[in-house]
Each structure stands twice: as C-alpha cells, then as structure tokens.
C-alpha cells in the first residue's frame, strides 16, 4: 500500500490513522533518509495511541529510545547511531510485547529479533510532499495494513 502526502500535517494524519489501529506488541519500522518525515509520522502514531501532548515526541537520536504513555506504552527507538544487533542490548525483546515499538532507521534492525512487523518506507517527493510505502511481515501486520486500506482517508483542512 502506498500513500502520498502533501504536507507535514498530512504525514502526521497518516501516522495518527495507523496509531489508532496499533496495539501492544506491534512493531513499526520506519525507513527513509534524514528529513523524510519519520519523526512527524511517529508524532501522528502517538496521537492515534492517545498521547495527550504529541509535541513531547522528539527524535531519540542521542538517547536511543524515548517512551510515551498513551493507551499503551510507546517505545520510540532511533537506530541511526547503533548497529542493528545492539537493539537487543537496549532490551527490545524484553519489552516488545508490553507496548508499541517504533524504530526509526528500522532497516538497521536485526531481522532475527523483529518477528511480525510493519515497515513504512518514506520517499521525499517534494519540499513538503512524501510517499509512504507500507508492507507487513507476518499475519498481524498484514491485518493492520488491510484495516488501514479499508478506512477512508482523512485529510486535515
């Protein structure tokens, strides 16, 4: 599934739609170059998961992981500065099932520990426009994409 957005607000809205569908145990990999909209998208996911102040969502580049509380715990990882195998040392497997895990620079994650996960690849198509390609590995993620596909898109005014 591919979705095109024309603004930061639309990218956040797509994230919000996804976040509304996520549950504890879901893993979302975000793949795309610097400035592609991964953190804005994560802000939207947090909104969809009920985080009261989405502006607490910031890139965890230098601290490696942020946590946010919504209807379930959200763990927001940034793998830019680490090797994929180091995700294990951050405790990923220990708390994977207790919340939603979002991994920026997700292509660096060791596939052996990911199991079922949703992958969102970002492409910059203009100054503010983006294209997001969604794919799932596993039954759970496939169902989430199907739900997103069947939900009517909402575009902020």
TILO-807148 format. One line per 3 residues: number of its first residue (from 0); their letters; for each residue z, x, y of N, C-alpha, C. Coordinates in Angstrom, 2 decimals. Layout:
TILO-807148
NUM) a) Z/X/Y/Z/X/Y/Z/X/Y | ...
END
This chain:
TILO-807148
0) xxx) 0.00/0.85/-1.17/0.00/0.00/0.00/0.00/0.90/1.24 | -0.83/0.55/2.22/-0.88/1.29/3.48/-0.61/0.35/4.64 | 0.14/0.86/5.62/0.45/0.10/6.82/0.17/0.99/8.02
3) xxx) -0.54/0.44/9.00/-0.79/1.16/10.25/0.09/0.58/11.35 | 0.64/1.47/12.16/1.43/1.03/13.32/0.83/1.62/14.58 | 1.08/0.95/15.69/0.52/1.40/16.97/1.57/1.92/17.94
6) xxx) 2.85/1.86/17.55/3.91/2.29/18.46/5.16/2.67/17.66 | 6.08/3.34/18.32/7.37/3.68/17.71/8.06/2.39/17.27 | 8.01/1.37/18.11/8.68/0.10/17.80/8.13/-0.52/16.51
9) xxx) 6.83/-0.44/16.33/6.23/-0.98/15.10/6.63/-0.15/13.88 | 6.71/1.15/14.04/7.14/2.02/12.94/8.58/1.68/12.56 | 9.43/1.49/13.55/10.82/1.09/13.29/10.85/-0.26/12.58
12) xxx) 10.02/-1.19/13.01/9.99/-2.52/12.40/9.58/-2.46/10.93 | 8.63/-1.63/10.58/8.24/-1.49/9.17/9.43/-0.93/8.38 | 10.14/0.02/8.95/11.35/0.53/8.31/12.40/-0.55/8.13
15) xxx) 12.56/-1.40/9.14/13.53/-2.49/9.06/13.18/-3.44/7.92 | 11.89/-3.76/7.79/11.44/-4.64/6.70/11.77/-4.03/5.34 | 11.54/-2.72/5.20/11.87/-2.05/3.95/13.38/-2.06/3.74
18) xxx) 14.13/-1.71/4.76/15.59/-1.66/4.65/16.19/-2.98/4.20 | 15.61/-4.09/4.64/16.12/-5.41/4.25/15.98/-5.64/2.74 | 15.08/-4.90/2.09/14.84/-5.06/0.66/15.62/-4.08/-0.21
21) xxx) 16.15/-3.03/0.40/16.78/-1.96/-0.37/18.20/-2.33/-0.81 | 18.60/-1.71/-1.91/19.93/-1.91/-2.47/20.50/-0.56/-2.89 | 21.81/-0.53/-3.10/22.45/0.70/-3.58/21.73/1.20/-4.82
24) xxx) 21.47/2.50/-4.85/20.74/3.12/-5.95/19.29/3.40/-5.63 | 18.78/2.80/-4.54/17.39/3.06/-4.15/17.27/4.42/-3.48 | 16.15/5.08/-3.75/15.86/6.40/-3.17/14.51/6.30/-2.49
27) xxx) 14.46/6.76/-1.22/13.23/6.71/-0.44/12.91/8.13/0.02 | 11.73/8.63/-0.38/11.26/9.94/0.08/10.34/9.73/1.26 | 10.54/10.48/2.32/9.68/10.43/3.49/8.94/11.74/3.60
30) xxx) 7.62/11.66/3.65/6.76/12.84/3.64/5.84/12.77/4.85 | 5.79/13.84/5.62/4.90/13.88/6.78/5.28/15.03/7.69 | 4.33/15.40/8.50/4.56/16.55/9.38/5.61/16.24/10.45
33) xxx) 6.05/17.28/11.11/7.00/17.15/12.21/6.44/16.19/13.25 | 7.23/15.23/13.68/6.80/14.27/14.69/6.03/13.09/14.15 | 6.00/12.93/12.83/5.21/11.85/12.23/5.92/10.50/12.26
36) xxx) 7.21/10.48/12.58/7.93/9.20/12.69/8.96/8.96/11.60 | 9.30/9.98/10.83/10.23/9.81/9.72/11.61/9.35/10.18 | 12.12/9.93/11.25/13.46/9.54/11.72/13.43/8.16/12.36
39) xxx) 12.38/7.81/13.09/12.27/6.45/13.64/12.22/5.44/12.50 | 11.47/5.74/11.47/11.37/4.87/10.30/12.75/4.70/9.65 | 13.49/5.81/9.55/14.84/5.77/8.99/15.75/4.90/9.84
42) xxx) 15.59/4.97/11.14/16.36/4.10/12.04/16.08/2.63/11.71 | 14.83/2.30/11.44/14.48/0.95/11.05/15.10/0.56/9.72 | 15.07/1.47/8.74/15.71/1.20/7.46/17.18/0.88/7.68
45) xxx) 17.84/1.67/8.50/19.26/1.45/8.78/19.48/0.07/9.39 | 18.60/-0.34/10.28/18.71/-1.67/10.88/18.59/-2.74/9.80 | 17.62/-2.58/8.91/17.43/-3.54/7.82/18.60/-3.60/6.86
48) xxx) 19.34/-2.49/6.78/20.53/-2.44/5.93/21.79/-2.83/6.68 | 21.64/-3.27/7.92/22.79/-3.81/8.66/23.61/-2.81/9.44 | 23.09/-1.63/9.74/23.83/-0.69/10.59/23.90/-1.29/11.98
51) xxx) 25.10/-1.41/12.52/25.27/-2.14/13.79/24.67/-1.40/14.98 | 24.70/-0.09/14.98/24.11/0.69/16.08/23.07/1.64/15.50 | 21.81/1.23/15.46/20.78/2.09/14.84/20.57/3.41/15.57
54) xxx) 21.08/3.53/16.79/20.88/4.78/17.52/21.83/5.89/17.08 | 22.73/5.58/16.12/23.52/6.64/15.51/22.66/7.43/14.52 | 21.53/6.86/14.15/20.63/7.52/13.20/19.88/8.64/13.92
57) xxx) 20.17/9.85/13.48/19.50/11.03/14.03/19.08/11.92/12.87 | 18.17/12.82/13.14/17.70/13.72/12.10/18.82/14.69/11.71 | 19.14/14.79/10.42/20.20/15.70/9.99/19.70/17.12/9.71
60) xxx) 18.74/17.59/10.47/18.10/18.88/10.21/19.11/20.02/10.07 | 20.10/20.09/10.93/21.01/21.23/10.91/22.28/20.98/10.10 | 22.56/19.71/9.77/23.76/19.42/8.98/23.40/18.94/7.57
63) xxx) 22.13/18.77/7.29/21.56/18.44/5.98/21.72/16.99/5.54 | 22.82/16.33/5.91/22.99/14.93/5.50/23.87/14.18/6.50 | 23.41/12.99/6.87/24.22/12.05/7.66/24.52/10.85/6.79
66) xxx) 25.62/10.17/7.08/25.95/8.93/6.39/26.11/7.83/7.43 | 25.64/6.65/7.06/25.76/5.48/7.92/26.25/4.32/7.06 | 27.05/3.45/7.63/27.54/2.31/6.87/26.83/1.04/7.32
69) xxx) 26.19/0.40/6.38/25.58/-0.90/6.57/26.13/-1.80/5.49 | 25.29/-2.67/4.92/25.78/-3.49/3.82/26.02/-2.66/2.57 | 25.49/-1.44/2.56/25.87/-0.42/1.58/25.79/0.92/2.31
72) xxx) 26.34/1.95/1.71/26.33/3.27/2.32/24.91/3.84/2.30 | 24.52/4.47/3.39/23.21/5.11/3.51/23.45/6.61/3.65 | 22.78/7.38/2.81/22.85/8.84/2.93/21.46/9.32/3.32
75) xxx) 21.39/9.98/4.45/20.14/10.40/5.07/20.08/11.93/5.00 | 19.25/12.43/4.10/19.11/13.87/3.89/17.91/14.42/4.65 | 18.01/15.67/5.05/16.87/16.39/5.62/16.70/17.66/4.79
78) xxx) 15.59/17.74/4.07/15.36/18.86/3.17/14.53/19.98/3.80 | 14.28/19.88/5.10/13.41/20.84/5.78/13.89/22.28/5.57 | 15.19/22.51/5.67/15.74/23.86/5.63/16.26/24.30/4.26
81) xxx) 16.06/23.47/3.25/16.57/23.85/1.93/15.46/23.79/0.88 | 15.74/24.39/-0.24/14.85/24.30/-1.39/15.16/23.01/-2.12 | 14.17/22.42/-2.75/14.36/21.16/-3.44/15.46/21.17/-4.48
84) xxx) 15.64/22.32/-5.15/16.67/22.41/-6.17/18.07/22.36/-5.57 | 18.21/22.65/-4.27/19.51/22.62/-3.61/20.02/21.20/-3.38 | 19.17/20.21/-3.52/19.59/18.82/-3.36/20.72/18.51/-4.34
87) xxx) 20.65/19.09/-5.50/21.70/18.92/-6.50/23.04/19.42/-5.96 | 23.03/20.59/-5.29/24.28/21.16/-4.77/24.86/20.35/-3.62 | 24.06/19.49/-3.00/24.57/18.61/-1.95/25.25/17.36/-2.54
90) xxx) 25.24/17.25/-3.86/25.90/16.13/-4.51/25.03/14.91/-4.70 | 23.72/15.06/-4.55/22.81/13.92/-4.63/23.03/13.10/-5.89 | 23.09/13.72/-7.04/23.23/12.98/-8.29/24.58/12.29/-8.41
93) xxx) 25.60/12.85/-7.79/26.95/12.28/-7.87/27.06/10.95/-7.15 | 26.32/10.79/-6.05/26.45/9.53/-5.31/25.15/8.78/-5.14 | 24.15/9.14/-5.89/22.86/8.47/-5.83/22.98/6.96/-5.99
96) xxx) 23.72/6.50/-6.97/23.78/5.08/-7.29/24.73/4.29/-6.39 | 25.54/4.98/-5.58/26.53/4.27/-4.77/26.01/3.86/-3.39 | 24.78/4.18/-3.09/24.21/3.82/-1.79/22.70/4.02/-1.80
99) xxx) 22.10/3.87/-0.63/20.67/4.12/-0.46/20.52/5.57/0.00 | 19.64/6.30/-0.63/19.37/7.69/-0.25/17.99/7.78/0.39 | 17.94/8.40/1.57/16.69/8.61/2.29/16.53/10.12/2.44
102) xxx) 15.39/10.64/1.99/15.16/12.08/2.01/13.96/12.40/2.89 | 14.24/12.93/4.10/13.15/13.43/4.94/12.69/14.76/4.34 | 11.39/15.04/4.46/10.76/16.19/3.83/10.95/16.05/2.31
105) xxx) 10.80/14.83/1.84/11.04/14.48/0.46/10.15/15.20/-0.55 | 9.03/15.72/-0.09/8.15/16.44/-1.01/8.82/17.70/-1.55 | 9.91/18.15/-0.90/10.62/19.34/-1.35/11.64/19.02/-2.44
108) xxx) 11.90/17.74/-2.70/12.91/17.35/-3.69/12.42/17.68/-5.10 | 13.34/18.07/-5.93/13.05/18.36/-7.33/12.80/17.04/-8.06 | 11.58/16.79/-8.52/11.27/15.52/-9.17/12.14/15.22/-10.38
111) xxx) 12.70/16.25/-11.00/13.52/16.05/-12.19/14.79/15.25/-11.90 | 15.30/15.31/-10.68/16.54/14.58/-10.39/16.30/13.27/-9.63 | 15.06/13.00/-9.25/14.80/11.80/-8.44/14.80/10.50/-9.23
114) xxx) 14.25/10.52/-10.41/14.07/9.32/-11.22/13.22/8.31/-10.45 | 13.56/7.04/-10.52/12.84/5.97/-9.82/13.01/6.18/-8.31 | 11.90/6.23/-7.59/11.98/6.40/-6.14/10.73/5.86/-5.45
117) xxx) 10.89/5.57/-4.19/9.80/5.09/-3.35/9.37/6.25/-2.45 | 8.08/6.44/-2.30/7.56/7.53/-1.47/6.77/6.92/-0.32 | 7.05/7.39/0.89/6.32/6.94/2.07/5.72/8.18/2.73
120) xxx) 4.39/8.23/2.77/3.69/9.36/3.38/3.18/8.94/4.75 | 3.53/9.73/5.76/3.18/9.44/7.14/1.99/10.30/7.57 | 1.06/9.70/8.27/-0.05/10.42/8.88/-0.10/10.04/10.35
123) xxx) -0.21/11.02/11.20/-0.36/10.78/12.64/-1.82/10.43/12.90 | -2.06/9.26/13.46/-3.43/8.82/13.70/-3.75/8.70/15.19 | -2.78/8.94/16.03/-2.95/8.89/17.48/-1.63/9.25/18.13
126) xxx) -1.58/9.24/19.44/-0.37/9.64/20.15/0.85/8.86/19.66 | 0.72/7.55/19.51/1.83/6.72/19.06/1.54/5.98/17.77 | 0.34/6.13/17.23/-0.03/5.38/16.03/0.19/6.22/14.77
129) xxx) 0.55/5.51/13.71/0.82/6.16/12.44/0.23/5.33/11.31 | -0.04/5.98/10.21/-0.37/5.28/8.98/0.65/5.70/7.94 | 1.21/4.72/7.25/2.19/4.97/6.20/1.60/4.50/4.87
132) xxx) 1.63/5.36/3.89/1.17/5.02/2.55/2.39/4.96/1.64 | 2.59/3.81/1.01/3.75/3.57/0.15/3.33/3.68/-1.31 | 4.12/4.38/-2.10/3.91/4.41/-3.53/5.28/4.46/-4.20
135) xxx) 5.32/4.00/-5.42/6.58/3.97/-6.15/6.46/4.69/-7.47 | 7.54/5.32/-7.85/7.64/5.94/-9.17/8.76/5.19/-9.88 | 8.38/4.35/-10.82/9.36/3.57/-11.56/9.26/2.09/-11.25
138) xxx) 9.85/1.31/-12.12/9.77/-0.15/-12.02/10.47/-0.69/-10.77 | 11.64/-0.19/-10.48/12.42/-0.67/-9.34/11.66/-0.50/-8.03 | 11.12/0.69/-7.82/10.37/0.96/-6.59/9.10/0.15/-6.52
141) xxx) 8.45/-0.03/-7.66/7.25/-0.86/-7.71/7.53/-2.28/-7.27 | 8.67/-2.82/-7.69/9.06/-4.18/-7.29/9.34/-4.25/-5.79 | 9.94/-3.21/-5.24/10.22/-3.19/-3.80/8.92/-3.22/-3.01
144) xxx) 7.94/-2.43/-3.43/6.65/-2.41/-2.74/5.98/-3.78/-2.86 | 6.06/-4.38/-4.02/5.46/-5.72/-4.20/6.10/-6.73/-3.26 | 7.41/-6.66/-3.09/8.11/-7.57/-2.16/7.67/-7.32/-0.73
147) xxx) 7.51/-6.05/-0.37/7.07/-5.73/0.99/5.66/-6.24/1.24 | 4.82/-6.13/0.24/3.44/-6.58/0.35/3.36/-8.08/0.54 | 4.24/-8.80/-0.13/4.19/-10.26/-0.06/4.87/-10.82/1.18
150) xxx) 5.72/-10.04/1.86/6.39/-10.51/3.07/5.42/-10.41/4.24 | 5.34/-11.44/5.07/4.43/-11.38/6.21/4.88/-10.32/7.21 | 3.95/-9.55/7.74/4.32/-8.53/8.73/4.81/-9.16/10.01
153) xxx) 5.78/-8.51/10.62/6.28/-8.97/11.91/6.00/-7.85/12.91 | 5.35/-8.18/13.96/5.06/-7.19/14.99/5.91/-7.49/16.22 | 6.70/-6.50/16.65/7.51/-6.70/17.86/6.61/-7.00/19.06
156) x) 7.09/-7.83/19.92/6.32/-8.19/21.13/6.54/-7.18/22.23
END
